[in-house]
Amino acid sequence: DKGAAFYKDFGMGRSRGTIPIQIAGNVRYGGLFEAAFGMTLGEIVDDIGGGTATGRPVKAVQVGGPLGAYFPRALFDTPFDYEAFAAKDGLIGHAGITVFDDTADMLKQARFAMEFCAIESCGKCTPCRIGSTRGVETIDKIARGIEPEKQIELVTDLCNTMKYGSLCALGGFTPYPVMSAINHFRDDFKPAPVAEAAE
């Protein structure tokens, strides 16, 4: 009964009003919440979501569903706003937020995104069909320590091809979680140290 003018007062920039957000994953208070555009990602995760269910530090938050970008704590000051997220190479999508604590392996999360795309691909376009399959293989090589820097360059090239050459959002959005994981959590893409034998 308040009308559009009342809701227009909420939000910021071109993102006006409120949005239903879903908070899930390793979070203390998961569920469906209505929030005004413009709240920071940190306010949503820490104040509404209550941090992690395990009590461990938040490592990453994926916003926008399984093909959304991963945001590290360093970007928790980002306002929940379409333009602000686009400026950080992210997307709001359906406003699904998944929380990960500091035990999450972001290489595995990047692989999951490529595998998800490979399974869900309709096969019509080559960038999605072949790019996602090669993406899984390439990330597996990184995990095994096979020329990791060379493989990261290849994954980056695959992601650019998928983002700009895919016919639909499945192939076009798969690069968001993959590249954000690589860019923000590079240590997870380094080979595990080999234990030295005792003398």
N, CA and C of each residue as an Amber inpcrd file, in Angstrom:
protein
   597
   0.8120000  -1.2040000   0.0000000   0.0000000   0.0000000   0.0000000
   0.8560000   1.2690000   0.0000000   2.1780000   1.1320000  -0.0090000
   3.0520000   2.3070000   0.0390000   3.3500000   2.8610000  -1.3550000
   3.3200000   2.0160000  -2.3880000   3.5320000   2.4810000  -3.7460000
   4.9870000   2.5290000  -4.1710000   5.1810000   2.7630000  -5.4770000
   6.5150000   2.7310000  -6.0810000   7.4280000   3.8250000  -5.5440000
   6.8690000   4.9990000  -5.2590000   7.6980000   6.1160000  -4.7900000
   8.4050000   5.7640000  -3.4820000   7.7170000   5.0350000  -2.6160000
   8.3040000   4.6340000  -1.3350000   9.5190000   3.7460000  -1.5660000
   9.3920000   2.7540000  -2.4450000  10.4870000   1.8180000  -2.6920000
  11.6140000   2.4460000  -3.4970000  11.2860000   3.4520000  -4.2930000
  12.3220000   4.1200000  -5.0810000  13.3200000   4.8520000  -4.1860000
  12.9060000   5.1980000  -2.9880000  13.8060000   5.8810000  -2.0540000
  14.9170000   4.9570000  -1.5510000  14.7290000   3.6550000  -1.6870000
  15.7700000   2.7000000  -1.3070000  16.7160000   2.5070000  -2.4830000
  17.9210000   2.1010000  -2.1940000  18.8570000   1.7700000  -3.2620000
  19.8170000   2.8880000  -3.5770000  20.5040000   2.7310000  -4.7040000
  21.5050000   3.7100000  -5.1270000  21.6450000   3.6800000  -6.6340000
  22.0740000   4.7960000  -7.2030000  22.3080000   4.8690000  -8.6380000
  21.1160000   4.3890000  -9.4470000  21.3790000   3.5030000 -10.3940000
  20.3020000   2.9510000 -11.2210000  19.6450000   1.7370000 -10.5820000
  20.2210000   1.2310000  -9.5020000  19.6530000   0.0730000  -8.7950000
  18.7820000   0.6010000  -7.6580000  17.4860000   0.6940000  -7.9160000
  16.5620000   1.3030000  -6.9580000  15.7130000   0.2340000  -6.2960000
  15.2580000   0.5280000  -5.0960000  14.3320000  -0.3600000  -4.4090000
  15.0300000  -1.4450000  -3.6080000  14.3420000  -2.5650000  -3.4800000
  14.8650000  -3.6930000  -2.7110000  14.9820000  -4.9160000  -3.6130000
  15.6760000  -5.9250000  -3.1140000  15.8590000  -7.1610000  -3.8760000
  15.8200000  -8.3420000  -2.9120000  15.1600000  -9.4330000  -3.2980000
  15.2230000 -10.6360000  -2.4520000  16.5690000 -11.3260000  -2.6610000
  17.2870000 -11.5720000  -1.5790000  18.5780000 -12.2540000  -1.6580000
  18.4850000 -13.5870000  -0.9340000  19.1750000 -14.5720000  -1.4690000
  19.2270000 -15.8920000  -0.8440000  20.6490000 -16.1120000  -0.3580000
  20.7940000 -16.3880000   0.9410000  22.1140000 -16.6290000   1.5150000
  22.2090000 -18.1050000   1.8920000  23.2430000 -18.7740000   1.3830000
  23.3970000 -20.2160000   1.6170000  24.8720000 -20.5510000   1.7790000
  25.1510000 -21.8370000   1.8610000  26.5240000 -22.3030000   2.0010000
  26.9240000 -22.3840000   3.4560000  28.1790000 -22.0780000   3.7290000
  28.7120000 -22.1330000   5.0880000  28.3930000 -20.8060000   5.7770000
  27.1340000 -20.6360000   6.1820000  26.6750000 -19.3770000   6.7630000
  25.8170000 -19.6660000   7.9870000  25.9270000 -18.8160000   8.9830000
  25.2010000 -19.0340000  10.2350000  23.6900000 -18.8950000  10.0390000
  23.2540000 -17.8320000   9.3590000  21.8160000 -17.5900000   9.1840000
  21.4720000 -17.5820000   7.7010000  21.2960000 -18.7550000   7.1430000
  20.9230000 -18.8430000   5.7420000  19.4360000 -18.6020000   5.5780000
  19.0350000 -18.2750000   4.3620000  17.6140000 -18.0930000   4.0950000
  17.3700000 -17.0450000   3.0350000  16.1210000 -16.6270000   2.9490000
  15.6830000 -15.6210000   1.9790000  15.4320000 -14.3230000   2.7260000
  16.0420000 -13.2420000   2.2620000  15.9340000 -11.9450000   2.9180000
  15.6510000 -10.8740000   1.8710000  14.9810000  -9.8230000   2.2690000
  14.7870000  -8.6720000   1.3930000  15.7200000  -7.5750000   1.8720000
  16.5210000  -7.0520000   0.9710000  17.4900000  -6.0160000   1.3340000
  17.4440000  -4.8940000   0.3090000  17.8050000  -3.7120000   0.7470000
  17.8720000  -2.5680000  -0.1610000  19.1420000  -2.6510000  -0.9940000
  19.0390000  -2.2780000  -2.2550000  20.2450000  -2.1180000  -3.0600000
  21.1340000  -1.0970000  -2.3630000  22.4320000  -1.2880000  -2.4550000
  23.3650000  -0.3420000  -1.8690000  24.0010000  -0.8160000  -0.5820000
  23.3930000  -1.8200000   0.0840000  24.0800000  -2.3990000   1.2420000
  25.3850000  -2.9950000   0.7350000  26.3950000  -3.0150000   1.5730000
  27.6450000  -3.6220000   1.1170000  27.5460000  -5.1440000   1.2190000
  28.3800000  -5.8030000   0.4490000  28.4290000  -7.2620000   0.4990000
  28.7810000  -7.7290000   1.9040000  29.6650000  -6.9990000   2.5710000
  30.0410000  -7.3380000   3.9400000  28.8760000  -7.2380000   4.9070000
  28.0400000  -6.2140000   4.7570000  26.8610000  -6.0750000   5.6210000
  25.9070000  -7.2450000   5.4160000  25.7680000  -7.6610000   4.1700000
  24.8670000  -8.7820000   3.8820000  25.4070000 -10.0720000   4.4990000
  26.6910000 -10.3470000   4.2830000  27.2790000 -11.6050000   4.7610000
  27.4440000 -11.6160000   6.2790000  27.9800000 -10.5360000   6.8280000
  28.2910000 -10.5120000   8.2620000  27.0920000 -10.1520000   9.1340000
  26.3400000  -9.1220000   8.7400000  25.2400000  -8.6540000   9.5810000
  23.9680000  -9.4730000   9.3940000  23.5760000  -9.6990000   8.1500000
  22.3630000 -10.4910000   7.9010000  22.6700000 -11.9820000   8.0280000
  23.7380000 -12.4370000   7.3620000  24.0820000 -13.8620000   7.3700000
  24.7860000 -14.3320000   8.6290000  25.3680000 -13.4270000   9.3840000
  26.0170000 -13.8030000  10.6380000  27.3720000 -14.4610000  10.4920000
  28.0270000 -14.3230000   9.3360000  29.3250000 -14.9700000   9.1330000
  29.1610000 -16.4560000   8.8480000  30.2190000 -17.2000000   9.0440000
  30.1800000 -18.6290000   8.7080000  29.5360000 -19.4570000   9.8140000
  28.9860000 -20.5810000   9.4210000  28.3990000 -21.5210000  10.3880000
  29.4880000 -22.1830000  11.2220000  30.6770000 -22.3290000  10.6450000
  31.7770000 -22.9800000  11.3560000  32.4710000 -22.0480000  12.3410000
  32.2290000 -20.7450000  12.1890000  32.9200000 -19.7660000  13.0200000
  34.2890000 -19.3980000  12.4820000  34.6820000 -20.0180000  11.3850000
  35.9660000 -19.7150000  10.7570000  35.8120000 -18.4530000   9.9110000
  36.9170000 -17.8120000   9.5310000  36.8310000 -16.6100000   8.7040000
  36.2180000 -16.9030000   7.3300000  35.4980000 -15.9190000   6.8020000
  34.9620000 -16.0230000   5.4440000  36.1240000 -15.8670000   4.4730000
  36.2370000 -16.8000000   3.5420000  37.2850000 -16.7170000   2.5210000
  36.7320000 -16.1000000   1.2500000  35.5610000 -16.5730000   0.8360000
  34.9890000 -16.1270000  -0.4290000  33.4750000 -16.1630000  -0.3560000
  32.8750000 -15.3350000  -1.1910000  31.4260000 -15.3270000  -1.3450000
  31.1510000 -15.3440000  -2.8400000  30.3390000 -16.2890000  -3.2790000
  29.9480000 -16.3470000  -4.6900000  28.5790000 -15.7000000  -4.8130000
  28.4810000 -14.7300000  -5.7010000  27.2310000 -13.9900000  -5.8640000
  26.6870000 -14.2100000  -7.2640000  25.4060000 -14.5750000  -7.3530000
  24.7480000 -14.6970000  -8.6470000  24.5470000 -16.1220000  -9.1080000
  24.6710000 -17.0880000  -8.2160000  24.4580000 -18.4770000  -8.5980000
  25.7500000 -19.1730000  -8.9580000  25.6600000 -20.3790000  -9.5320000
  26.8620000 -21.1790000  -9.7940000  27.8050000 -20.5730000 -10.8280000
  27.3410000 -19.5900000 -11.5770000  28.2050000 -18.9360000 -12.5580000
  28.5310000 -17.5040000 -12.1530000  28.3450000 -17.1920000 -10.8780000
  28.6940000 -15.8730000 -10.3700000  30.1510000 -15.8200000  -9.9560000
  30.6810000 -14.6160000  -9.8560000  32.0780000 -14.4210000  -9.4590000
  32.2550000 -14.6280000  -7.9620000  33.4730000 -14.9950000  -7.5900000
  33.8530000 -15.1110000  -6.1820000  34.4370000 -13.7820000  -5.7170000
  33.9420000 -13.3050000  -4.5950000  34.4450000 -12.0640000  -4.0140000
  35.2070000 -12.3860000  -2.7330000  36.4630000 -11.9090000  -2.6160000
  37.2100000 -12.1010000  -1.3700000  36.7870000 -11.0530000  -0.3440000
  37.1790000 -11.2460000   0.8900000  36.8380000 -10.2860000   1.9470000
  37.3080000  -8.8760000   1.5890000  38.4040000  -8.7530000   0.8700000
  38.9250000  -7.4320000   0.4920000  37.9290000  -6.6260000  -0.3340000
  36.9550000  -7.2870000  -0.9490000  35.9480000  -6.5860000  -1.7620000
  34.5870000  -6.5150000  -1.0690000  34.5450000  -6.7730000   0.2320000
  33.2650000  -6.7540000   0.9490000  32.6940000  -5.3530000   1.1180000
  33.4640000  -4.3250000   0.7410000  32.9140000  -2.9680000   0.7750000
  32.1500000  -2.6370000  -0.5120000  32.0520000  -3.5850000  -1.4340000
  31.3270000  -3.3800000  -2.6910000  29.8320000  -3.2650000  -2.4170000
  29.2050000  -2.1700000  -2.8710000  27.7560000  -2.0440000  -2.6790000
  27.0130000  -3.0840000  -3.5180000  25.9390000  -3.6220000  -2.9690000
  25.1080000  -4.5810000  -3.7010000  24.2830000  -3.7850000  -4.7020000
  24.8390000  -3.6280000  -5.8860000  24.3120000  -2.7440000  -6.9180000
  24.8350000  -3.2670000  -8.2580000  23.9790000  -3.2850000  -9.2680000
  24.3620000  -3.8810000 -10.5510000  25.6320000  -3.2590000 -11.1230000
  25.7150000  -1.9370000 -11.1180000  26.8730000  -1.2730000 -11.7110000
  28.1420000  -1.5050000 -10.8880000  28.0130000  -1.4640000  -9.5680000
  29.1890000  -1.6790000  -8.7090000  29.7490000  -3.0840000  -8.8940000
  28.8660000  -4.0630000  -9.0270000  29.3310000  -5.4360000  -9.2230000
  29.9610000  -5.6040000 -10.6000000  29.3770000  -4.9920000 -11.6150000
  29.9490000  -5.0740000 -12.9600000  31.3490000  -4.4560000 -12.9820000
  31.5430000  -3.3730000 -12.2220000  32.8530000  -2.7220000 -12.1660000
  33.9060000  -3.6110000 -11.5130000  33.4830000  -4.5960000 -10.7300000
  34.4090000  -5.5330000 -10.0670000  34.4320000  -6.8890000 -10.7800000
  33.9680000  -6.9260000 -12.0420000  33.9050000  -8.1580000 -12.8340000
  33.0190000  -9.2050000 -12.1770000  31.9160000  -8.7540000 -11.6240000
  30.9480000  -9.6550000 -11.0140000  29.5610000  -9.3860000 -11.5570000
  28.6090000 -10.1340000 -11.0750000  27.2200000  -9.9370000 -11.4630000
  26.3320000 -10.3120000 -10.2850000  25.1780000  -9.6850000 -10.2260000
  24.2410000  -9.9900000  -9.1450000  23.3610000 -11.1750000  -9.5250000
  23.0330000 -11.2910000 -10.8080000  22.2110000 -12.4170000 -11.2500000
  20.9260000 -12.5090000 -10.4680000  20.6130000 -13.6920000  -9.9500000
  19.3700000 -13.8620000  -9.1830000  19.5810000 -13.5580000  -7.7060000
  20.6970000 -12.9500000  -7.3630000  21.0180000 -12.5150000  -5.9910000
  21.2180000 -13.6750000  -5.0290000  21.6280000 -14.8200000  -5.5520000
  22.0030000 -15.9330000  -4.6880000  23.4150000 -15.7060000  -4.1730000
  23.6150000 -15.8650000  -2.8760000  24.9160000 -15.6460000  -2.2490000
  25.3250000 -16.9320000  -1.5380000  26.4820000 -17.4770000  -1.9000000
  26.9960000 -18.6830000  -1.2560000  28.2900000 -18.3320000  -0.5300000
  28.3460000 -18.6680000   0.7480000  29.4730000 -18.3070000   1.6080000
  30.4210000 -19.5000000   1.7710000  31.7260000 -19.2270000   1.7160000
  32.7650000 -20.2430000   1.8960000  33.7150000 -19.7820000   2.9910000
  34.1050000 -20.6940000   3.8770000  35.0770000 -20.3100000   4.9030000
  36.4970000 -20.5400000   4.3890000  37.4750000 -20.3070000   5.2640000
  38.8710000 -20.3380000   4.8280000  39.4190000 -21.7310000   4.5340000
  38.5950000 -22.7600000   4.6390000  39.0450000 -24.1030000   4.2550000
  38.7140000 -24.4200000   2.7940000  37.9820000 -23.5430000   2.1280000
  37.5800000 -23.7890000   0.7360000  38.7960000 -23.7650000  -0.1840000
  38.8100000 -24.6760000  -1.1400000  39.8640000 -24.7520000  -2.1500000
  39.3010000 -24.1280000  -3.4200000  39.7770000 -22.9440000  -3.7570000
  39.2030000 -22.2090000  -4.8780000  39.5800000 -22.8040000  -6.2290000
  40.6620000 -23.5700000  -6.3030000  40.9580000 -24.2960000  -7.5360000
  39.8390000 -25.3080000  -7.8020000  39.4090000 -26.0020000  -6.7560000
  38.3160000 -26.9680000  -6.9200000  37.0210000 -26.2670000  -7.3060000
  36.8090000 -25.0630000  -6.7890000  35.6020000 -24.3100000  -7.1400000
  35.6470000 -23.8750000  -8.6040000  36.8180000 -23.4670000  -9.0740000
  36.9610000 -23.0950000 -10.4830000  36.7200000 -24.3090000 -11.3750000
  37.2520000 -25.4470000 -10.9730000  37.0360000 -26.6800000 -11.7370000
  35.5610000 -27.0350000 -11.7710000  34.8790000 -26.8770000 -10.6250000
  33.4520000 -27.1730000 -10.5630000  32.6790000 -26.3380000 -11.5830000
  33.0300000 -25.0630000 -11.7300000  32.3320000 -24.1970000 -12.6850000
  32.5070000 -24.7080000 -14.1090000  33.7350000 -25.0860000 -14.4690000
  33.9830000 -25.6130000 -15.8150000  33.2590000 -26.9430000 -16.0200000
  33.2870000 -27.7990000 -15.0100000  32.6160000 -29.0940000 -15.1220000
  31.1030000 -28.9120000 -15.2330000  30.5520000 -27.9910000 -14.4490000
  29.1210000 -27.6870000 -14.5050000  28.7320000 -27.2620000 -15.9180000
  29.5410000 -26.3900000 -16.5150000  29.2750000 -25.9200000 -17.8720000
  29.3840000 -27.0610000 -18.8790000  30.3880000 -27.9050000 -18.7290000
  30.5640000 -29.0310000 -19.6580000  29.3730000 -29.9760000 -19.6090000
  28.8520000 -30.2130000 -18.4080000  27.7030000 -31.1140000 -18.2520000
  26.4270000 -30.4790000 -18.7880000  26.2340000 -29.1980000 -18.5090000
  24.9890000 -28.5140000 -18.8680000  24.9600000 -27.9920000 -20.2980000
  26.0970000 -27.9430000 -20.9740000  26.1580000 -27.3880000 -22.3240000
  25.2380000 -28.1370000 -23.2800000  24.5210000 -27.3820000 -24.1060000
  23.6540000 -28.0160000 -25.1100000  24.4840000 -28.5320000 -26.2810000
  25.7230000 -28.0320000 -26.4120000  26.6100000 -28.4920000 -27.4690000
  26.5250000 -27.7080000 -28.7540000  25.6520000 -26.6950000 -28.8030000
  25.4600000 -25.9580000 -30.0490000  26.6840000 -25.1290000 -30.4410000
  27.3150000 -24.4830000 -29.4560000  28.4520000 -23.6320000 -29.8250000
  29.7670000 -24.2050000 -29.3020000  30.7870000 -24.0730000 -30.1040000
  32.0980000 -24.6360000 -29.7910000  32.7530000 -24.0110000 -28.5610000
  32.6900000 -22.6750000 -28.3800000  33.3610000 -22.1120000 -27.2000000
  32.8850000 -22.7320000 -25.8880000  31.6030000 -22.9790000 -25.7700000
  31.0530000 -23.5640000 -24.5490000  31.3250000 -25.0640000 -24.4940000
  30.9880000 -25.7660000 -25.5510000  31.0960000 -27.2290000 -25.5770000
  32.5360000 -27.7030000 -25.3860000  33.4370000 -27.1630000 -26.1830000
  34.8350000 -27.5860000 -26.1340000  35.6140000 -26.8030000 -25.0770000
  35.3200000 -25.5140000 -24.9500000  36.0400000 -24.6790000 -23.9910000
  35.9130000 -25.1770000 -22.5660000  34.6960000 -25.5730000 -22.1860000
  34.4990000 -26.0430000 -20.8080000  35.1870000 -27.3900000 -20.5760000
  35.1530000 -28.2600000 -21.5730000  35.8170000 -29.5640000 -21.4480000
  37.3270000 -29.3830000 -21.3260000  37.8880000 -28.5310000 -22.1820000
  39.3260000 -28.2460000 -22.1090000  39.6550000 -27.4990000 -20.8170000
  38.7250000 -26.6920000 -20.3420000  38.9330000 -25.9810000 -19.0800000
  39.1130000 -26.9330000 -17.9180000  38.2720000 -27.9680000 -17.8510000
  38.3980000 -28.9810000 -16.7940000  39.7630000 -29.6570000 -16.8890000
  40.1460000 -30.0640000 -18.1000000  41.4360000 -30.7440000 -18.2880000
  42.6080000 -29.8480000 -17.8740000  42.5070000 -28.5750000 -18.2210000
  43.5900000 -27.6380000 -17.9230000  43.6990000 -27.3730000 -16.4260000
  42.5660000 -27.2060000 -15.7560000  42.5870000 -26.9920000 -14.3030000
  43.1060000 -28.2430000 -13.5950000  42.7830000 -29.4120000 -14.1280000
  43.3350000 -30.6520000 -13.5570000  44.8610000 -30.6780000 -13.6640000
  45.3970000 -30.1460000 -14.7600000  46.8560000 -30.0800000 -14.9110000
  47.4580000 -29.1270000 -13.8800000  46.7740000 -28.0150000 -13.6220000
  47.2540000 -27.0800000 -12.5940000  47.3050000 -27.7950000 -11.2490000
  46.2450000 -28.5430000 -10.9420000  46.1710000 -29.2640000  -9.6600000
  47.3030000 -30.2750000  -9.5230000  47.7380000 -30.8410000 -10.6530000
  48.8260000 -31.8290000 -10.6230000  50.2070000 -31.1760000 -10.7050000
  50.2340000 -29.8430000 -10.8150000  51.5120000 -29.1350000 -10.8620000
  52.2010000 -29.1860000 -12.2060000  51.4560000 -29.4450000 -13.2780000
  52.0320000 -29.5150000 -14.6240000  52.0340000 -28.1130000 -15.2380000
  53.1890000 -27.4760000 -15.2320000  53.3560000 -26.1290000 -15.7940000
  52.1870000 -25.2130000 -15.4150000  51.9880000 -24.9440000 -14.1300000
  50.8030000 -24.1970000 -13.6970000  50.6500000 -22.8170000 -14.3310000
  51.7380000 -22.0660000 -14.4800000  51.6070000 -20.7220000 -15.0610000
  51.1680000 -20.7950000 -16.5230000  51.7090000 -21.7660000 -17.2440000
  51.3060000 -21.9580000 -18.6430000  49.8310000 -22.3560000 -18.7160000
  49.3960000 -23.2200000 -17.8020000  47.9950000 -23.6630000 -17.7960000
  47.0580000 -22.5170000 -17.4210000  47.4970000 -21.6470000 -16.5040000
  46.6630000 -20.4950000 -16.1310000  46.4890000 -19.5660000 -17.3260000
  47.5560000 -19.3810000 -18.1090000  47.4450000 -18.5770000 -19.3350000
  46.4360000 -19.2050000 -20.2880000  46.4780000 -20.5230000 -20.4160000
  45.5500000 -21.2290000 -21.2980000  44.1090000 -21.0970000 -20.7990000
  43.8970000 -21.2510000 -19.4900000  42.5460000 -21.1020000 -18.9300000
  42.0350000 -19.6840000 -19.1620000  42.9000000 -18.7000000 -18.9950000
  42.5100000 -17.3020000 -19.2210000  42.0780000 -17.1020000 -20.6660000
  42.8340000 -17.6720000 -21.6000000  42.4860000 -17.5800000 -23.0180000
  41.1610000 -18.2910000 -23.3050000  40.9830000 -19.4800000 -22.7250000
  39.7180000 -20.2110000 -22.8830000  38.5470000 -19.3850000 -22.3560000
  38.7460000 -18.7680000 -21.1960000  37.6720000 -17.9700000 -20.5920000
  37.3020000 -16.7800000 -21.4700000  38.2950000 -16.1190000 -22.0540000
  37.9920000 -15.0010000 -22.9520000  37.2140000 -15.4750000 -24.1690000
  37.6060000 -16.6080000 -24.7240000  36.8880000 -17.1640000 -25.8770000
  35.4610000 -17.5220000 -25.4970000  35.2830000 -18.1440000 -24.3360000
  33.9420000 -18.5270000 -23.8920000  33.0820000 -17.2990000 -23.6100000
  33.6630000 -16.3150000 -22.9460000  32.9000000 -15.1200000 -22.5530000
  32.3840000 -14.3610000 -23.7680000  33.2340000 -14.2130000 -24.7780000
  32.8580000 -13.3910000 -25.9290000  32.3680000 -14.1860000 -27.1330000
  32.5380000 -15.5110000 -27.1180000  32.1490000 -16.3000000 -28.2810000
  30.9860000 -17.2450000 -28.0760000  30.5510000 -17.4310000 -26.8380000
  29.4380000 -18.3590000 -26.5800000  28.1160000 -17.7340000 -27.0000000
  27.1910000 -18.5790000 -27.3950000  25.8950000 -18.0980000 -27.8670000
  24.9240000 -17.7560000 -26.7440000  25.1630000 -18.2830000 -25.5460000
  24.2410000 -17.9710000 -24.4480000  25.0200000 -17.7150000 -23.1640000
  24.2890000 -17.4090000 -22.1110000  24.9090000 -17.0380000 -20.8360000
  25.6320000 -18.1930000 -20.1560000  25.2930000 -19.4350000 -20.4470000
  25.9860000 -20.5480000 -19.7950000  27.4830000 -20.4730000 -20.0850000
  27.8450000 -20.4900000 -21.3480000  29.2550000 -20.3850000 -21.7150000
  29.8160000 -19.0030000 -21.4550000  28.9860000 -17.9850000 -21.6210000
  29.4360000 -16.6100000 -21.4280000  29.7150000 -16.2490000 -19.9850000
  29.0110000 -16.8970000 -19.0450000  29.1840000 -16.5650000 -17.6270000
  30.1260000 -17.5130000 -16.8890000  30.4150000 -18.6780000 -17.4400000
  31.3270000 -19.6100000 -16.7690000  32.6730000 -18.9670000 -16.4280000
  33.1980000 -18.0550000 -17.2550000  34.4620000 -17.4130000 -16.8880000
  34.4250000 -16.6000000 -15.5890000  33.2630000 -16.1430000 -15.1520000
  33.2190000 -15.3160000 -13.9370000  33.7490000 -16.0560000 -12.7080000
  33.2370000 -17.2310000 -12.3680000  33.7950000 -17.9120000 -11.2020000
  35.2340000 -18.3840000 -11.4140000  35.5580000 -18.7940000 -12.6300000
  36.9060000 -19.3090000 -12.8940000  37.9460000 -18.1980000 -12.7540000
  37.7320000 -17.0900000 -13.4490000  38.7230000 -16.0160000 -13.4270000
  38.7740000 -15.3030000 -12.0830000  37.6350000 -15.1650000 -11.4100000
  37.6750000 -14.5140000 -10.0910000  38.4210000 -15.3950000  -9.0910000
  38.2640000 -16.7100000  -9.2020000  39.0170000 -17.6180000  -8.3250000
  40.5160000 -17.4850000  -8.5890000  40.8990000 -17.4390000  -9.8590000
  42.3140000 -17.2950000 -10.2100000  42.8530000 -15.9390000  -9.7650000
  42.1130000 -14.8790000 -10.0430000  42.6020000 -13.5280000  -9.7550000
  42.6580000 -13.1960000  -8.2670000  41.6960000 -13.6790000  -7.5010000
  41.6240000 -13.3060000  -6.0830000  42.2350000 -14.3420000  -5.1400000
  42.4000000 -15.5680000  -5.6120000  42.8820000 -16.6480000  -4.7320000
  44.0100000 -17.4140000  -5.4070000  44.9830000 -16.6860000  -5.9240000
  46.0570000 -17.2740000  -6.7280000  46.8340000 -18.3430000  -5.9640000
  46.9510000 -18.1850000  -4.6480000  47.7030000 -19.1790000  -3.8740000
  47.0880000 -20.5730000  -3.9740000  45.7790000 -20.6510000  -4.1950000
  45.1210000 -21.9530000  -4.3260000  45.4600000 -22.6380000  -5.6480000
  46.1000000 -21.9100000  -6.5530000  46.4540000 -22.4560000  -7.8630000
  47.9430000 -22.7860000  -7.9590000  48.6240000 -22.7240000  -6.8240000
  50.0360000 -23.1000000  -6.7980000  50.1400000 -24.5730000  -6.4450000
  51.1360000 -25.2640000  -6.9970000  51.2980000 -26.6850000  -6.6640000
  51.5470000 -26.8600000  -5.1670000  51.0070000 -27.9200000  -4.6200000
  51.2270000 -28.2230000  -3.2010000  52.6960000 -28.5560000  -2.9990000
  53.2970000 -28.0780000  -1.9080000  54.7130000 -28.4000000  -1.6710000
  54.9110000 -29.8940000  -1.4640000  55.9960000 -30.3910000  -2.0090000
  56.3160000 -31.8100000  -1.8780000  57.0710000 -32.0080000  -0.5660000
  56.6120000 -32.9320000   0.2370000  57.2740000 -33.2060000   1.5200000
  58.6400000 -33.8240000   1.2650000  59.6230000 -33.3470000   2.0020000
  60.9710000 -33.8950000   1.8590000  61.1100000 -35.1270000   2.7450000
  61.8630000 -36.0810000   2.2510000  62.0880000 -37.3130000   3.0180000
  62.9650000 -37.0230000   4.2300000  62.6810000 -37.7050000   5.3030000
  63.5020000 -37.5520000   6.5140000  64.8450000 -38.2330000   6.2970000
  65.8820000 -37.6690000   6.8600000  67.2160000 -38.2710000   6.7070000
  67.5400000 -39.1550000   7.8760000
